[in-house]
């Protein structure tokens, strides 16, 4: 990964100013003015007004009683540059500039560049342009609007390049508790990397959620993720721009190029960050990770108000790796003794209509919590605010029972199958007891499973070694298969025996030496099978000679590897995130992205083995795992030692009965990178 742009830039007092100037305060922005003024010493600046909302207006920032830590620039697009310069000249230490979005029309980009240059010249952090600002439930909020009335304090921090997603977080209600929500907008001087690094050092932040459209400085972003991992802070990320249409939208909205989604996912995994598909998934994960305790294991027990919903929970929990242990014998006996209508208590436990709900639910929860076989205890009940008062009353009993669970051994959670808003009183009870409140069974159990499996990761650097000499094999563009295989063999990849042949006679002799049957193929770089350049199953020297004559020109003759699982290994050098190593099913399935596992290089050998074991059907063959892991390790070392190598395909390695062997390879140098495939 390039170190260019890797420096993490300080925020100063951007997110926690002791004093603020609101430049351009007006009646039209009265809601913003009132939001900003809460919880911080502030002054209003507007040369055309004497007062606003009962507060004095000053003619300029320079005439304020003292220099404020930060200024929020609320003037129209035509005046933003002048107002920014005035604030900087007065010594303001940080700026929030919400404007210069669509309202500025065609002038927006040039204005933004000039405003950014002014701030950079003074080394003053600027949030924006084209953003909402930031909102805090228990501190200053330089926010273009009014956070929801139930904007709850907590341990969650969110950075969103989308203002609308940031606003959705700030108006989410009491279910998730926030430290801060930041809308970073166009990121003209400070970007997501700088913000994430600052939040990693923030003691009040326990988990960081991201909504990204682009990563402007990949190396700096990686450095910020490393800081989060070292601080034991999970990072949960939704990134848009994976489709062509989304990429076009992102370019229009942010003016930034969307990077490789595959490589970006590998970057997140390298530091233990979790990639999510949707904002709804992000919210459920933030709710689980934002609690003061985390699940300590995968054993889930549940008490439900419905047999059908209990079955749904069991299916979804099992699909994400959560375990549903059988109830301990003593727990089952006690349940039957106290509630005879429990004929065969099981997990999940359907307690509906067994007895008075105000008795059976809390007692069942108590017994499951103390039974010794439960890491996560779920109350599967509908907490929607649209239930009757009587139903809400017994739901409150369930919430109190879960809140009464003491200690870190059992993680309490409430799950509603529907996604309507919970009742406010029940939410207050849950938050007071540190009980997670989750919506939708699938997203809920996915979040619980992710929290169980989360561990911070910091990639270890491989010890520097003398690079393997491949200078005699290098050329320009895509190397022929012979040179490609010889190069990779120096990095530990084992190939089927082969020879070059100039014509039919040499092909026949090579077949005799190699042993039959053989394969004859064109001595070219790529896609030979697609142009009829491969002839297989040749059982005599004469057949090899005939094949060479039919193909014309120089050929490769190789010992044919008989049957076995086909595995694809590859490396691509992403322009933003550096070398990425892939493994998956080979042959015609090599281009199926869903079947591939991707990691950033360099790899640790254990990581290479883990990747190899993930290939469907390979884990049961130790020799195959070892061979594929060796190939991945070699690709990783090649990528690190030789930056001129842009791409590699090994397709396939055939995990045959005799021994695993690669039968085709492609190596691309520099700008000559192209796709490749079998034969």
Secondary structure as UniProt FT lines:
FT   TURN            4..5
FT   TURN            12..13
FT   STRAND          19..23
FT   HELIX           27..29
FT   HELIX           30..37
FT   TURN            38..39
FT   STRAND          41..45
FT   TURN            47..48
FT   STRAND          51..52
FT   TURN            53..54
FT   STRAND          55..58
FT   HELIX           61..63
FT   STRAND          70..73
FT   HELIX           77..89
FT   TURN            90..91
FT   STRAND          94..97
FT   HELIX           102..107
FT   HELIX           108..122
FT   STRAND          125..128
FT   STRAND          133..135
FT   TURN            137..138
FT   TURN            149..150
FT   STRAND          153..160
FT   HELIX           163..170
FT   STRAND          178..183
FT   TURN            185..186
FT   HELIX           192..200
FT   TURN            203..204
FT   STRAND          207..212
FT   HELIX           218..230
FT   TURN            231..232
FT   STRAND          234..239
FT   HELIX           244..254
FT   HELIX           261..270
FT   TURN            271..272
FT   STRAND          274..276
FT   HELIX           279..289
FT   STRAND          299..304
FT   HELIX           307..319
FT   TURN            320..321
FT   HELIX           329..338
FT   TURN            340..341
FT   STRAND          349..350
FT   TURN            352..354
FT   HELIX           357..369
FT   STRAND          376..380
FT   TURN            385..386
FT   HELIX           389..403
FT   STRAND          411..416
FT   HELIX           424..432
FT   TURN            433..434
FT   STRAND          436..439
FT   HELIX           441..453
FT   TURN            471..473
FT   STRAND          477..478
FT   HELIX           481..489
FT   TURN            490..492
FT   STRAND          498..501
FT   HELIX           504..514
FT   STRAND          518..522
FT   HELIX           529..531
FT   STRAND          534..538
FT   HELIX           541..551
FT   STRAND          555..559
FT   STRAND          565..574
FT   TURN            575..577
FT   STRAND          578..585
FT   HELIX           587..591
FT   HELIX           593..595
FT   STRAND          597..600
FT   HELIX           605..613
FT   TURN            616..620
FT   HELIX           622..641
FT   TURN            643..644
FT   STRAND          645..655
FT   STRAND          660..662
FT   STRAND          665..669
FT   HELIX           670..672
//
